[in-house]
Amino acid sequence: MSKKIKNKASAQNEFKVPSKKQSIIETEPVKNKAHSLSHNKKKLHKKDFKYSIKASIHGITPRMINRNALTVVEKLQRQGYEAYVVGGCLRDLLLGKKPKDFDVATNARPEQIQEIFQRQCRLVGRRFRLAHIMFGREIIEVATFRANHAESHNEKHAKQSEEGMLLRDNVYGTLEQDAERRDFSVNALYYNPQDNTLKDFFNGIEDLKNGKLRLIGDPVTRYQEDPVRMLRSIRFMAKLEMFLDKPSEMPIKELAHLLKNIPPARLFEESLKLLQAGYGVKTYRLLRQYGLFEQLFPLLSKYFTEYEDSMAEKMILRSLTSTDERVVDKLPLNPAFLFAAFFWYPLREQVEVLKNEGGLNNHDAYALASNDVLELLCNSLAVPRRHTTVIRDIWSLQLQFLKRTQKSVQRAMEHTKFRAGFDLLAMRAEIEGGETVDLATWWHEYQFSNDTQRQNLMNALPNQPKRKYHRRKHSGSSKKAIHE
């Protein structure tokens, strides 16, 4: 998909790739070319020299850059180091979007960065060592230039798994080598505010113009190094409305299983970036298309149908649509609600198994089924306890909504997660119809009624005789249905 880039310097606000005569103010061979780039020529752009382009041609000025990021760059440069604003923030500015974060890249080592910024700096990460420069609540992330790994490097700095995944990536290099280590051409952009120039080593600006997302280097190798790059591909396609070029697209389905090697905590964070950024429905369809959704949520794959018409699939789409709408309306989001909705129908199935095979009552079946489903969810995504607690509350409220006595209704209304619980009930009503619609309608009316109206709603209910539950002893839950 072709995409125009915001260009304040153009009268027609249209992106134009500058000719060499217009835009290249500095063209020079890469220093130490034989050492840094010749070993990996296939990964390089055909024109293996670097461009330094006037940023003003593309409407970029220092005023558009975060003030704290400029401060970090200037301070590093004053100390004699190379430093640039880098990556996604430049991509977004070129697309006319507002960047969320501004990152910096430098040839200063993490310890040297810490020495310069002292208490303002915090070093983080083991796999990929970074410096966080603190400006109150704002953090500017600073990365040292990376280089390709060599077999002779010590494992303290570089380490790969048997499948090619980078377990440690702290081999430092030059600016050119760092560009080669970036994931996509559109992210391998460097901005120097001192002379207002952009460095574009892999024709990223041209790719932005064409709406093309292209991995730098051999796609199979890059996905093996970090399988999360497959998820980033999907995220950028959905967010930026770009297409993935064929070489980058082809290996994804075959390599999707590599996501199982990623720590569940990291996959949880990636899932939030994918599903809670305002384009969740589009992202979901792309994840399904490339066989990645089932790697994140293996428990849900058994509910997939050809026409996406199972109740579980309808719930996924309905909850993601709601999430996208909340992002547009700038309303708060809670991952717990999204996961409670995603896994409601797997929970219901497990409840029925426990009731039928284990002879459990509804209350006990829900409690044990919740344990089973959340255990399997956390095996793939390490959902923090603060979220699993809320998920349980939302599920528990679905059971409480069925019992409409004066006391139980009051307890439900006073529950801190009542609104989230009711929202799930309303979505269920859209999908299930029938009695669930009647139940959701009753609770909707009750919420917005005065005391007299509420009493009338209670009086209109059919008699609800107290049900006596005979709890049976059980040795544990049955996970038969949930694993089938």
Secondary structure, DSSP 8 states (H G I E B T S, - for coil): -------TTSTT-------HHHHEEEEE--TTHHHHTGGGGGGS-SS-SEEEEEGGGGT--GGGS-HHHHHHHHHHHHTT--EEEETHHHHHHHTT---S--EEEESS-HHHHHHHHGGGEEEE-SSS-EEEEEETTEEEEEEE-B----TTS-TTTEEE-TTS-EEEE--B--HHHHHHHSSBGGG-EEEETTTTEEEESS-HHHHHHHTEE-BSS-HHHHHHH-THHHHHHHHHHHHHT-EE-HHHHTTHHHHGGGGGGS-HHHHHHHHHHHHSSS-HHHHHHHHHHTT-HHHH-GGGGGG--TTS-SHHHHHHHHHHHHHHHHHHTT----HHHHHHHHTHHHHHHHHHHHHHHH---HHHHHHHHHHHHHHHHHHHS---HHHHHHHHHHHHHHHHTT---HHHHHHHHHSTTHHHHHHHHHHHHHHH-THHHHHHHHHHHHHT--HHHHHHHHHTS-------------SS---HHHH-
